[in-house]
């Protein structure tokens, strides 16, 4: 048996209720076709692929005094 999500007529819209998603991970929504293809290529090559949240990491500025007491701009 060959299961091919790429040819599924309701891919994306009905992945939540599909039996295949109980066996395998559901496709990640929000990726463009090139990104999805790149992930597929890495996964088929044997890499363990995990798609992380697209939320940017929280950055904070930390001021550190210079060793000489003067800052060079």
PDB file of N, H, CA, C and O in Angstrom:
ATOM      1  N   UNK A   1       0.844  -1.169   0.000  1.00  0.00           N
ATOM      2  CA  UNK A   1       0.000   0.000   0.000  1.00  0.00           C
ATOM      3  C   UNK A   1       0.891   1.234   0.000  1.00  0.00           C
ATOM      4  O   UNK A   1       1.870   1.307   0.743  1.00  0.00           O
ATOM      5  N   UNK A   2       0.546   2.186  -0.829  1.00  0.00           N
ATOM      6  H   UNK A   2      -0.250   2.127  -1.432  1.00  0.00           H
ATOM      7  CA  UNK A   2       1.282   3.441  -0.912  1.00  0.00           C
ATOM      8  C   UNK A   2       0.365   4.566  -0.457  1.00  0.00           C
ATOM      9  O   UNK A   2      -0.715   4.760  -1.016  1.00  0.00           O
ATOM     10  N   UNK A   3       0.791   5.296   0.543  1.00  0.00           N
ATOM     11  H   UNK A   3       1.668   5.139   0.997  1.00  0.00           H
ATOM     12  CA  UNK A   3       0.023   6.433   1.037  1.00  0.00           C
ATOM     13  C   UNK A   3       0.757   7.689   0.597  1.00  0.00           C
ATOM     14  O   UNK A   3       1.912   7.909   0.961  1.00  0.00           O
ATOM     15  N   UNK A   4       0.074   8.504  -0.188  1.00  0.00           N
ATOM     16  H   UNK A   4      -0.864   8.325  -0.484  1.00  0.00           H
ATOM     17  CA  UNK A   4       0.687   9.709  -0.736  1.00  0.00           C
ATOM     18  C   UNK A   4      -0.167  10.920  -0.389  1.00  0.00           C
ATOM     19  O   UNK A   4      -1.174  11.180  -1.047  1.00  0.00           O
ATOM     20  N   UNK A   5       0.222  11.652   0.626  1.00  0.00           N
ATOM     21  H   UNK A   5       1.040  11.441   1.161  1.00  0.00           H
ATOM     22  CA  UNK A   5      -0.547  12.834   1.044  1.00  0.00           C
ATOM     23  C   UNK A   5      -0.531  13.925  -0.020  1.00  0.00           C
ATOM     24  O   UNK A   5      -1.447  14.745  -0.077  1.00  0.00           O
ATOM     25  N   UNK A   6       0.505  13.944  -0.869  1.00  0.00           N
ATOM     26  H   UNK A   6       1.249  13.278  -0.823  1.00  0.00           H
ATOM     27  CA  UNK A   6       0.588  14.976  -1.901  1.00  0.00           C
ATOM     28  C   UNK A   6      -0.571  14.904  -2.886  1.00  0.00           C
ATOM     29  O   UNK A   6      -0.965  15.925  -3.448  1.00  0.00           O
ATOM     30  N   UNK A   7      -1.118  13.719  -3.102  1.00  0.00           N
ATOM     31  H   UNK A   7      -0.797  12.889  -2.645  1.00  0.00           H
ATOM     32  CA  UNK A   7      -2.226  13.585  -4.052  1.00  0.00           C
ATOM     33  C   UNK A   7      -3.591  13.591  -3.365  1.00  0.00           C
ATOM     34  O   UNK A   7      -4.606  13.386  -4.030  1.00  0.00           O
ATOM     35  N   UNK A   8      -3.642  13.817  -2.073  1.00  0.00           N
ATOM     36  H   UNK A   8      -2.818  13.983  -1.532  1.00  0.00           H
ATOM     37  CA  UNK A   8      -4.903  13.832  -1.332  1.00  0.00           C
ATOM     38  C   UNK A   8      -5.715  15.069  -1.711  1.00  0.00           C
ATOM     39  O   UNK A   8      -5.197  16.186  -1.704  1.00  0.00           O
ATOM     40  N   UNK A   9      -6.982  14.865  -2.038  1.00  0.00           N
ATOM     41  H   UNK A   9      -7.403  13.958  -2.043  1.00  0.00           H
ATOM     42  CA  UNK A   9      -7.851  15.964  -2.466  1.00  0.00           C
ATOM     43  C   UNK A   9      -8.196  16.922  -1.332  1.00  0.00           C
ATOM     44  O   UNK A   9      -8.534  18.077  -1.591  1.00  0.00           O
ATOM     45  N   UNK A  10      -8.118  16.476  -0.094  1.00  0.00           N
ATOM     46  H   UNK A  10      -7.843  15.538   0.116  1.00  0.00           H
ATOM     47  CA  UNK A  10      -8.491  17.326   1.043  1.00  0.00           C
ATOM     48  C   UNK A  10      -7.305  17.596   1.969  1.00  0.00           C
ATOM     49  O   UNK A  10      -7.487  17.876   3.153  1.00  0.00           O
ATOM     50  N   UNK A  11      -6.104  17.512   1.429  1.00  0.00           N
ATOM     51  H   UNK A  11      -5.956  17.284   0.466  1.00  0.00           H
ATOM     52  CA  UNK A  11      -4.905  17.737   2.227  1.00  0.00           C
ATOM     53  C   UNK A  11      -4.940  19.124   2.857  1.00  0.00           C
ATOM     54  O   UNK A  11      -5.302  20.104   2.205  1.00  0.00           O
ATOM     55  N   UNK A  12      -4.571  19.196   4.097  1.00  0.00           N
ATOM     56  H   UNK A  12      -4.278  18.400   4.627  1.00  0.00           H
ATOM     57  CA  UNK A  12      -4.562  20.458   4.828  1.00  0.00           C
ATOM     58  C   UNK A  12      -5.877  20.704   5.527  1.00  0.00           C
ATOM     59  O   UNK A  12      -5.910  20.952   6.733  1.00  0.00           O
ATOM     60  N   UNK A  13      -6.967  20.635   4.773  1.00  0.00           N
ATOM     61  H   UNK A  13      -6.940  20.434   3.794  1.00  0.00           H
ATOM     62  CA  UNK A  13      -8.289  20.905   5.347  1.00  0.00           C
ATOM     63  C   UNK A  13      -8.775  19.763   6.225  1.00  0.00           C
ATOM     64  O   UNK A  13      -9.487  19.998   7.201  1.00  0.00           O
ATOM     65  N   UNK A  14      -8.403  18.529   5.896  1.00  0.00           N
ATOM     66  H   UNK A  14      -7.825  18.338   5.103  1.00  0.00           H
ATOM     67  CA  UNK A  14      -8.923  17.371   6.627  1.00  0.00           C
ATOM     68  C   UNK A  14      -7.828  16.538   7.288  1.00  0.00           C
ATOM     69  O   UNK A  14      -8.084  15.402   7.687  1.00  0.00           O
ATOM     70  N   UNK A  15      -6.636  17.066   7.411  1.00  0.00           N
ATOM     71  H   UNK A  15      -6.428  17.989   7.087  1.00  0.00           H
ATOM     72  CA  UNK A  15      -5.535  16.304   8.022  1.00  0.00           C
ATOM     73  C   UNK A  15      -5.836  15.935   9.473  1.00  0.00           C
ATOM     74  O   UNK A  15      -5.442  14.863   9.935  1.00  0.00           O
ATOM     75  N   UNK A  16      -6.525  16.809  10.187  1.00  0.00           N
ATOM     76  H   UNK A  16      -6.844  17.679   9.812  1.00  0.00           H
ATOM     77  CA  UNK A  16      -6.810  16.554  11.602  1.00  0.00           C
ATOM     78  C   UNK A  16      -7.593  15.265  11.804  1.00  0.00           C
ATOM     79  O   UNK A  16      -7.365  14.563  12.789  1.00  0.00           O
ATOM     80  N   UNK A  17      -8.512  14.934  10.895  1.00  0.00           N
ATOM     81  H   UNK A  17      -8.697  15.504  10.095  1.00  0.00           H
ATOM     82  CA  UNK A  17      -9.341  13.751  11.066  1.00  0.00           C
ATOM     83  C   UNK A  17      -8.857  12.542  10.292  1.00  0.00           C
ATOM     84  O   UNK A  17      -9.538  11.516  10.278  1.00  0.00           O
ATOM     85  N   UNK A  18      -7.725  12.628   9.661  1.00  0.00           N
ATOM     86  H   UNK A  18      -7.172  13.461   9.673  1.00  0.00           H
ATOM     87  CA  UNK A  18      -7.219  11.542   8.820  1.00  0.00           C
ATOM     88  C   UNK A  18      -6.522  10.470   9.667  1.00  0.00           C
ATOM     89  O   UNK A  18      -5.802  10.783  10.616  1.00  0.00           O
ATOM     90  N   UNK A  19      -6.744   9.224   9.314  1.00  0.00           N
ATOM     91  H   UNK A  19      -7.328   8.969   8.543  1.00  0.00           H
ATOM     92  CA  UNK A  19      -6.116   8.115  10.023  1.00  0.00           C
ATOM     93  C   UNK A  19      -4.598   8.133   9.851  1.00  0.00           C
ATOM     94  O   UNK A  19      -3.862   7.721  10.748  1.00  0.00           O
ATOM     95  N   UNK A  20      -4.141   8.606   8.711  1.00  0.00           N
ATOM     96  H   UNK A  20      -4.739   8.940   7.983  1.00  0.00           H
ATOM     97  CA  UNK A  20      -2.697   8.642   8.454  1.00  0.00           C
ATOM     98  C   UNK A  20      -1.987   9.515   9.490  1.00  0.00           C
ATOM     99  O   UNK A  20      -0.866   9.204   9.893  1.00  0.00           O
ATOM    100  N   UNK A  21      -2.624  10.602   9.924  1.00  0.00           N
ATOM    101  H   UNK A  21      -3.535  10.855   9.597  1.00  0.00           H
ATOM    102  CA  UNK A  21      -1.984  11.470  10.916  1.00  0.00           C
ATOM    103  C   UNK A  21      -1.880  10.795  12.272  1.00  0.00           C
ATOM    104  O   UNK A  21      -1.079  11.214  13.108  1.00  0.00           O
ATOM    105  N   UNK A  22      -2.664   9.772  12.505  1.00  0.00           N
ATOM    106  H   UNK A  22      -3.315   9.431  11.827  1.00  0.00           H
ATOM    107  CA  UNK A  22      -2.525   9.002  13.743  1.00  0.00           C
ATOM    108  C   UNK A  22      -1.278   8.130  13.677  1.00  0.00           C
ATOM    109  O   UNK A  22      -0.699   7.785  14.707  1.00  0.00           O
ATOM    110  N   UNK A  23      -0.870   7.778  12.471  1.00  0.00           N
ATOM    111  H   UNK A  23      -1.340   8.059  11.635  1.00  0.00           H
ATOM    112  CA  UNK A  23       0.307   6.935  12.279  1.00  0.00           C
ATOM    113  C   UNK A  23       1.578   7.751  12.059  1.00  0.00           C
ATOM    114  O   UNK A  23       2.668   7.346  12.464  1.00  0.00           O
ATOM    115  N   UNK A  24       1.425   8.885  11.423  1.00  0.00           N
ATOM    116  H   UNK A  24       0.539   9.214  11.094  1.00  0.00           H
ATOM    117  CA  UNK A  24       2.557   9.742  11.080  1.00  0.00           C
ATOM    118  C   UNK A  24       2.238  11.165  11.497  1.00  0.00           C
ATOM    119  O   UNK A  24       1.098  11.483  11.834  1.00  0.00           O
ATOM    120  N   UNK A  25       3.241  12.012  11.472  1.00  0.00           N
ATOM    121  H   UNK A  25       4.168  11.754  11.198  1.00  0.00           H
ATOM    122  CA  UNK A  25       3.010  13.414  11.789  1.00  0.00           C
ATOM    123  C   UNK A  25       2.199  14.072  10.687  1.00  0.00           C
ATOM    124  O   UNK A  25       2.377  13.766   9.508  1.00  0.00           O
ATOM    125  N   UNK A  26       1.312  14.972  11.070  1.00  0.00           N
ATOM    126  H   UNK A  26       1.167  15.221  12.028  1.00  0.00           H
ATOM    127  CA  UNK A  26       0.536  15.745  10.102  1.00  0.00           C
ATOM    128  C   UNK A  26       1.451  16.764   9.432  1.00  0.00           C
ATOM    129  O   UNK A  26       2.406  17.230  10.053  1.00  0.00           O
ATOM    130  N   UNK A  27       1.181  17.114   8.191  1.00  0.00           N
ATOM    131  H   UNK A  27       0.405  16.735   7.686  1.00  0.00           H
ATOM    132  CA  UNK A  27       1.994  18.146   7.533  1.00  0.00           C
ATOM    133  C   UNK A  27       1.892  19.466   8.290  1.00  0.00           C
ATOM    134  O   UNK A  27       0.836  19.819   8.814  1.00  0.00           O
ATOM    135  N   UNK A  28       2.982  20.168   8.334  1.00  0.00           N
ATOM    136  H   UNK A  28       3.840  19.881   7.908  1.00  0.00           H
ATOM    137  CA  UNK A  28       3.011  21.440   9.045  1.00  0.00           C
ATOM    138  C   UNK A  28       2.339  22.499   8.182  1.00  0.00           C
ATOM    139  O   UNK A  28       2.699  22.685   7.020  1.00  0.00           O
ATOM    140  N   UNK A  29       1.367  23.187   8.753  1.00  0.00           N
ATOM    141  H   UNK A  29       1.074  23.035   9.697  1.00  0.00           H
ATOM    142  CA  UNK A  29       0.682  24.242   8.015  1.00  0.00           C
ATOM    143  C   UNK A  29       1.505  25.515   8.070  1.00  0.00           C
ATOM    144  O   UNK A  29       2.279  25.722   9.005  1.00  0.00           O
ATOM    145  N   UNK A  30       1.342  26.354   7.084  1.00  0.00           N
ATOM    146  H   UNK A  30       0.713  26.185   6.325  1.00  0.00           H
ATOM    147  CA  UNK A  30       2.027  27.635   7.065  1.00  0.00           C
ATOM    148  C   UNK A  30       3.352  27.616   6.323  1.00  0.00           C
ATOM    149  O   UNK A  30       4.034  28.638   6.253  1.00  0.00           O
ATOM    150  N   UNK A  31       3.726  26.473   5.768  1.00  0.00           N
ATOM    151  H   UNK A  31       3.171  25.643   5.825  1.00  0.00           H
ATOM    152  CA  UNK A  31       4.956  26.404   4.993  1.00  0.00           C
ATOM    153  C   UNK A  31       4.626  26.560   3.519  1.00  0.00           C
ATOM    154  O   UNK A  31       3.601  26.071   3.046  1.00  0.00           O
ATOM    155  N   UNK A  32       5.504  27.246   2.796  1.00  0.00           N
ATOM    156  H   UNK A  32       6.337  27.644   3.180  1.00  0.00           H
ATOM    157  CA  UNK A  32       5.277  27.327   1.359  1.00  0.00           C
ATOM    158  C   UNK A  32       5.756  26.016   0.726  1.00  0.00           C
ATOM    159  O   UNK A  32       6.453  25.243   1.384  1.00  0.00           O
ATOM    160  N   UNK A  33       5.401  25.751  -0.524  1.00  0.00           N
ATOM    161  H   UNK A  33       4.835  26.379  -1.058  1.00  0.00           H
ATOM    162  CA  UNK A  33       5.758  24.470  -1.151  1.00  0.00           C
ATOM    163  C   UNK A  33       7.258  24.176  -1.160  1.00  0.00           C
ATOM    164  O   UNK A  33       7.662  23.024  -1.002  1.00  0.00           O
ATOM    165  N   UNK A  34       8.086  25.207  -1.344  1.00  0.00           N
ATOM    166  H   UNK A  34       7.758  26.143  -1.472  1.00  0.00           H
ATOM    167  CA  UNK A  34       9.538  24.993  -1.346  1.00  0.00           C
ATOM    168  C   UNK A  34      10.041  24.551   0.026  1.00  0.00           C
ATOM    169  O   UNK A  34      10.898  23.672   0.120  1.00  0.00           O
ATOM    170  N   UNK A  35       9.516  25.151   1.078  1.00  0.00           N
ATOM    171  H   UNK A  35       8.820  25.865   1.001  1.00  0.00           H
ATOM    172  CA  UNK A  35       9.909  24.767   2.436  1.00  0.00           C
ATOM    173  C   UNK A  35       9.464  23.343   2.754  1.00  0.00           C
ATOM    174  O   UNK A  35      10.222  22.564   3.331  1.00  0.00           O
ATOM    175  N   UNK A  36       8.237  23.009   2.378  1.00  0.00           N
ATOM    176  H   UNK A  36       7.621  23.642   1.909  1.00  0.00           H
ATOM    177  CA  UNK A  36       7.730  21.655   2.621  1.00  0.00           C
ATOM    178  C   UNK A  36       8.561  20.626   1.864  1.00  0.00           C
ATOM    179  O   UNK A  36       8.850  19.550   2.388  1.00  0.00           O
ATOM    180  N   UNK A  37       8.945  20.951   0.639  1.00  0.00           N
ATOM    181  H   UNK A  37       8.711  21.825   0.212  1.00  0.00           H
ATOM    182  CA  UNK A  37       9.767  20.038  -0.171  1.00  0.00           C
ATOM    183  C   UNK A  37      11.154  19.871   0.453  1.00  0.00           C
ATOM    184  O   UNK A  37      11.687  18.761   0.479  1.00  0.00           O
ATOM    185  N   UNK A  38      11.738  20.947   0.949  1.00  0.00           N
ATOM    186  H   UNK A  38      11.305  21.848   0.928  1.00  0.00           H
ATOM    187  CA  UNK A  38      13.056  20.862   1.583  1.00  0.00           C
ATOM    188  C   UNK A  38      13.006  19.970   2.817  1.00  0.00           C
ATOM    189  O   UNK A  38      13.911  19.166   3.044  1.00  0.00           O
ATOM    190  N   UNK A  39      11.958  20.110   3.606  1.00  0.00           N
ATOM    191  H   UNK A  39      11.223  20.763   3.422  1.00  0.00           H
ATOM    192  CA  UNK A  39      11.803  19.266   4.790  1.00  0.00           C
ATOM    193  C   UNK A  39      11.662  17.810   4.382  1.00  0.00           C
ATOM    194  O   UNK A  39      12.245  16.925   5.009  1.00  0.00           O
ATOM    195  N   UNK A  40      10.892  17.560   3.336  1.00  0.00           N
ATOM    196  H   UNK A  40      10.418  18.278   2.827  1.00  0.00           H
ATOM    197  CA  UNK A  40      10.710  16.188   2.854  1.00  0.00           C
ATOM    198  C   UNK A  40      12.034  15.590   2.385  1.00  0.00           C
ATOM    199  O   UNK A  40      12.322  14.426   2.663  1.00  0.00           O
ATOM    200  N   UNK A  41      12.837  16.378   1.678  1.00  0.00           N
ATOM    201  H   UNK A  41      12.603  17.323   1.452  1.00  0.00           H
ATOM    202  CA  UNK A  41      14.135  15.896   1.187  1.00  0.00           C
ATOM    203  C   UNK A  41      15.041  15.516   2.353  1.00  0.00           C
ATOM    204  O   UNK A  41      15.663  14.454   2.332  1.00  0.00           O
ATOM    205  N   UNK A  42      15.121  16.371   3.369  1.00  0.00           N
ATOM    206  H   UNK A  42      14.616  17.234   3.387  1.00  0.00           H
ATOM    207  CA  UNK A  42      15.951  16.063   4.536  1.00  0.00           C
ATOM    208  C   UNK A  42      15.438  14.823   5.269  1.00  0.00           C
ATOM    209  O   UNK A  42      16.229  13.975   5.681  1.00  0.00           O
ATOM    210  N   UNK A  43      14.128  14.716   5.432  1.00  0.00           N
ATOM    211  H   UNK A  43      13.485  15.405   5.098  1.00  0.00           H
ATOM    212  CA  UNK A  43      13.552  13.567   6.138  1.00  0.00           C
ATOM    213  C   UNK A  43      13.824  12.269   5.385  1.00  0.00           C
ATOM    214  O   UNK A  43      14.157  11.254   5.997  1.00  0.00           O
ATOM    215  N   UNK A  44      13.685  12.296   4.066  1.00  0.00           N
ATOM    216  H   UNK A  44      13.414  13.120   3.568  1.00  0.00           H
ATOM    217  CA  UNK A  44      13.945  11.082   3.271  1.00  0.00           C
ATOM    218  C   UNK A  44      15.422  10.712   3.251  1.00  0.00           C
ATOM    219  O   UNK A  44      15.777   9.554   3.033  1.00  0.00           O
ATOM    220  N   UNK A  45      16.285  11.711   3.480  1.00  0.00           N
ATOM    221  H   UNK A  45      15.997  12.652   3.657  1.00  0.00           H
ATOM    222  CA  UNK A  45      17.723  11.448   3.527  1.00  0.00           C
ATOM    223  C   UNK A  45      18.157  10.895   4.879  1.00  0.00           C
ATOM    224  O   UNK A  45      19.326  10.565   5.074  1.00  0.00           O
ATOM    225  N   UNK A  46      17.205  10.794   5.819  1.00  0.00           N
ATOM    226  H   UNK A  46      16.255  11.063   5.661  1.00  0.00           H
ATOM    227  CA  UNK A  46      17.523  10.202   7.107  1.00  0.00           C
ATOM    228  C   UNK A  46      17.711  11.188   8.241  1.00  0.00           C
ATOM    229  O   UNK A  46      17.981  10.789   9.374  1.00  0.00           O
ATOM    230  N   UNK A  47      17.572  12.475   7.948  1.00  0.00           N
ATOM    231  H   UNK A  47      17.353  12.799   7.027  1.00  0.00           H
ATOM    232  CA  UNK A  47      17.692  13.475   9.003  1.00  0.00           C
ATOM    233  C   UNK A  47      16.408  13.513   9.817  1.00  0.00           C
ATOM    234  O   UNK A  47      15.315  13.332   9.281  1.00  0.00           O
ATOM    235  N   UNK A  48      16.550  13.749  11.108  1.00  0.00           N
ATOM    236  H   UNK A  48      17.439  13.896  11.544  1.00  0.00           H
ATOM    237  CA  UNK A  48      15.375  13.944  11.950  1.00  0.00           C
ATOM    238  C   UNK A  48      15.025  15.426  11.874  1.00  0.00           C
ATOM    239  O   UNK A  48      15.799  16.280  12.308  1.00  0.00           O
ATOM    240  N   UNK A  49      13.863  15.721  11.322  1.00  0.00           N
ATOM    241  H   UNK A  49      13.234  15.028  10.970  1.00  0.00           H
ATOM    242  CA  UNK A  49      13.466  17.105  11.068  1.00  0.00           C
ATOM    243  C   UNK A  49      12.387  17.522  12.051  1.00  0.00           C
ATOM    244  O   UNK A  49      11.398  16.813  12.236  1.00  0.00           O
ATOM    245  N   UNK A  50      12.578  18.672  12.680  1.00  0.00           N
ATOM    246  H   UNK A  50      13.382  19.248  12.530  1.00  0.00           H
ATOM    247  CA  UNK A  50      11.573  19.237  13.573  1.00  0.00           C
ATOM    248  C   UNK A  50      11.359  20.688  13.169  1.00  0.00           C
ATOM    249  O   UNK A  50      12.305  21.475  13.135  1.00  0.00           O
ATOM    250  N   UNK A  51      10.129  21.037  12.866  1.00  0.00           N
ATOM    251  H   UNK A  51       9.360  20.397  12.894  1.00  0.00           H
ATOM    252  CA  UNK A  51       9.810  22.410  12.491  1.00  0.00           C
ATOM    253  C   UNK A  51       9.484  23.176  13.766  1.00  0.00           C
ATOM    254  O   UNK A  51       8.556  22.827  14.496  1.00  0.00           O
ATOM    255  N   UNK A  52      10.250  24.210  14.018  1.00  0.00           N
ATOM    256  H   UNK A  52      11.004  24.493  13.425  1.00  0.00           H
ATOM    257  CA  UNK A  52      10.077  24.998  15.226  1.00  0.00           C
ATOM    258  C   UNK A  52       9.072  26.114  15.000  1.00  0.00           C
ATOM    259  O   UNK A  52       8.737  26.444  13.862  1.00  0.00           O
ATOM    260  N   UNK A  53       8.606  26.677  16.070  1.00  0.00           N
ATOM    261  H   UNK A  53       8.878  26.408  16.995  1.00  0.00           H
ATOM    262  CA  UNK A  53       7.675  27.794  16.008  1.00  0.00           C
ATOM    263  C   UNK A  53       8.299  28.934  15.222  1.00  0.00           C
ATOM    264  O   UNK A  53       9.506  29.167  15.294  1.00  0.00           O
ATOM    265  N   UNK A  54       7.472  29.633  14.481  1.00  0.00           N
ATOM    266  H   UNK A  54       6.492  29.444  14.423  1.00  0.00           H
ATOM    267  CA  UNK A  54       7.978  30.751  13.696  1.00  0.00           C
ATOM    268  C   UNK A  54       8.001  32.040  14.494  1.00  0.00           C
ATOM    269  O   UNK A  54       8.307  33.101  13.950  1.00  0.00           O
ATOM    270  N   UNK A  55       7.681  31.961  15.772  1.00  0.00           N
ATOM    271  H   UNK A  55       7.432  31.099  16.213  1.00  0.00           H
ATOM    272  CA  UNK A  55       7.718  33.143  16.617  1.00  0.00           C
ATOM    273  C   UNK A  55       9.177  33.520  16.858  1.00  0.00           C
ATOM    274  O   UNK A  55       9.980  32.666  17.234  1.00  0.00           O
ATOM    275  N   UNK A  56       9.524  34.777  16.649  1.00  0.00           N
ATOM    276  H   UNK A  56       8.871  35.471  16.344  1.00  0.00           H
ATOM    277  CA  UNK A  56      10.913  35.178  16.877  1.00  0.00           C
ATOM    278  C   UNK A  56      11.272  35.071  18.356  1.00  0.00           C
ATOM    279  O   UNK A  56      10.438  35.270  19.239  1.00  0.00           O
ATOM    280  N   UNK A  57      12.507  34.760  18.586  1.00  0.00           N
ATOM    281  H   UNK A  57      13.185  34.599  17.868  1.00  0.00           H
ATOM    282  CA  UNK A  57      12.985  34.664  19.965  1.00  0.00           C
ATOM    283  C   UNK A  57      12.969  36.048  20.604  1.00  0.00           C
ATOM    284  O   UNK A  57      13.228  37.056  19.946  1.00  0.00           O
ATOM    285  N   UNK A  58      12.667  36.076  21.868  1.00  0.00           N
ATOM    286  H   UNK A  58      12.457  35.257  22.403  1.00  0.00           H
ATOM    287  CA  UNK A  58      12.659  37.351  22.589  1.00  0.00           C
ATOM    288  C   UNK A  58      14.105  37.810  22.780  1.00  0.00           C
ATOM    289  O   UNK A  58      14.934  37.075  23.318  1.00  0.00           O
ATOM    290  N   UNK A  59      14.387  38.998  22.346  1.00  0.00           N
ATOM    291  H   UNK A  59      13.714  39.595  21.910  1.00  0.00           H
ATOM    292  CA  UNK A  59      15.731  39.548  22.479  1.00  0.00           C
ATOM    293  C   UNK A  59      15.724  40.636  23.535  1.00  0.00           C
ATOM    294  O   UNK A  59      14.730  41.336  23.724  1.00  0.00           O
ATOM    295  N   UNK A  60      16.826  40.761  24.203  1.00  0.00           N
ATOM    296  H   UNK A  60      17.633  40.191  24.050  1.00  0.00           H
ATOM    297  CA  UNK A  60      16.940  41.844  25.172  1.00  0.00           C
ATOM    298  C   UNK A  60      18.347  42.402  25.099  1.00  0.00           C
ATOM    299  O   UNK A  60      19.312  41.678  24.856  1.00  0.00           O
ATOM    300  N   UNK A  61      18.440  43.668  25.308  1.00  0.00           N
ATOM    301  H   UNK A  61      17.655  44.256  25.505  1.00  0.00           H
ATOM    302  CA  UNK A  61      19.732  44.337  25.251  1.00  0.00           C
ATOM    303  C   UNK A  61      20.347  44.349  26.638  1.00  0.00           C
ATOM    304  O   UNK A  61      19.696  44.718  27.616  1.00  0.00           O
ATOM    305  N   UNK A  62      21.590  43.947  26.715  1.00  0.00           N
ATOM    306  H   UNK A  62      22.119  43.647  25.921  1.00  0.00           H
ATOM    307  CA  UNK A  62      22.311  43.946  27.983  1.00  0.00           C
ATOM    308  C   UNK A  62      23.492  44.890  27.831  1.00  0.00           C
ATOM    309  O   UNK A  62      24.347  44.701  26.966  1.00  0.00           O
ATOM    310  N   UNK A  63      23.529  45.886  28.663  1.00  0.00           N
ATOM    311  H   UNK A  63      22.834  46.040  29.366  1.00  0.00           H
ATOM    312  CA  UNK A  63      24.653  46.830  28.615  1.00  0.00           C
ATOM    313  C   UNK A  63      25.755  46.329  29.540  1.00  0.00           C
ATOM    314  O   UNK A  63      25.525  46.009  30.706  1.00  0.00           O
ATOM    315  N   UNK A  64      26.933  46.273  28.989  1.00  0.00           N
ATOM    316  H   UNK A  64      27.120  46.532  28.042  1.00  0.00           H
ATOM    317  CA  UNK A  64      28.092  45.848  29.778  1.00  0.00           C
ATOM    318  C   UNK A  64      29.120  46.969  29.774  1.00  0.00           C
ATOM    319  O   UNK A  64      29.404  47.550  28.726  1.00  0.00           O
ATOM    320  N   UNK A  65      29.663  47.268  30.909  1.00  0.00           N
ATOM    321  H   UNK A  65      29.433  46.797  31.760  1.00  0.00           H
ATOM    322  CA  UNK A  65      30.700  48.309  30.922  1.00  0.00           C
ATOM    323  C   UNK A  65      31.955  47.795  30.227  1.00  0.00           C
ATOM    324  O   UNK A  65      32.301  46.618  30.324  1.00  0.00           O
ATOM    325  N   UNK A  66      32.624  48.697  29.528  1.00  0.00           N
ATOM    326  H   UNK A  66      32.343  49.653  29.450  1.00  0.00           H
ATOM    327  CA  UNK A  66      33.867  48.287  28.879  1.00  0.00           C
ATOM    328  C   UNK A  66      34.958  48.158  29.932  1.00  0.00           C
ATOM    329  O   UNK A  66      34.826  48.698  31.031  1.00  0.00           O
ATOM    330  N   UNK A  67      36.004  47.467  29.615  1.00  0.00           N
ATOM    331  H   UNK A  67      36.111  47.029  28.722  1.00  0.00           H
ATOM    332  CA  UNK A  67      37.078  47.232  30.590  1.00  0.00           C
ATOM    333  C   UNK A  67      37.831  48.513  30.925  1.00  0.00           C
ATOM    334  O   UNK A  67      38.269  48.701  32.059  1.00  0.00           O
ATOM    335  N   UNK A  68      37.981  49.388  29.945  1.00  0.00           N
ATOM    336  H   UNK A  68      37.625  49.236  29.023  1.00  0.00           H
ATOM    337  CA  UNK A  68      38.734  50.620  30.197  1.00  0.00           C
ATOM    338  C   UNK A  68      37.847  51.736  30.738  1.00  0.00           C
ATOM    339  O   UNK A  68      38.341  52.792  31.134  1.00  0.00           O
ATOM    340  N   UNK A  69      36.560  51.502  30.753  1.00  0.00           N
ATOM    341  H   UNK A  69      36.159  50.644  30.432  1.00  0.00           H
ATOM    342  CA  UNK A  69      35.655  52.544  31.220  1.00  0.00           C
ATOM    343  C   UNK A  69      35.165  53.432  30.092  1.00  0.00           C
ATOM    344  O   UNK A  69      34.246  54.229  30.278  1.00  0.00           O
ATOM    345  N   UNK A  70      35.784  53.295  28.908  1.00  0.00           N
ATOM    346  H   UNK A  70      36.531  52.647  28.757  1.00  0.00           H
ATOM    347  CA  UNK A  70      35.379  54.079  27.748  1.00  0.00           C
ATOM    348  C   UNK A  70      34.771  53.148  26.707  1.00  0.00           C
ATOM    349  O   UNK A  70      35.191  52.002  26.550  1.00  0.00           O
ATOM    350  N   UNK A  71      33.796  53.657  26.017  1.00  0.00           N
ATOM    351  H   UNK A  71      33.455  54.588  26.145  1.00  0.00           H
ATOM    352  CA  UNK A  71      33.184  52.880  24.938  1.00  0.00           C
ATOM    353  C   UNK A  71      33.624  53.463  23.607  1.00  0.00           C
ATOM    354  O   UNK A  71      33.664  54.681  23.430  1.00  0.00           O
ATOM    355  N   UNK A  72      33.945  52.602  22.696  1.00  0.00           N
ATOM    356  H   UNK A  72      33.912  51.612  22.839  1.00  0.00           H
ATOM    357  CA  UNK A  72      34.318  53.032  21.355  1.00  0.00           C
ATOM    358  C   UNK A  72      33.122  52.786  20.457  1.00  0.00           C
ATOM    359  O   UNK A  72      32.602  51.672  20.398  1.00  0.00           O
ATOM    360  N   UNK A  73      32.686  53.821  19.757  1.00  0.00           N
ATOM    361  H   UNK A  73      33.109  54.726  19.805  1.00  0.00           H
ATOM    362  CA  UNK A  73      31.519  53.680  18.881  1.00  0.00           C
ATOM    363  C   UNK A  73      31.948  53.403  17.471  1.00  0.00           C
ATOM    364  O   UNK A  73      31.105  53.254  16.586  1.00  0.00           O
TER     365      UNK A  73
END
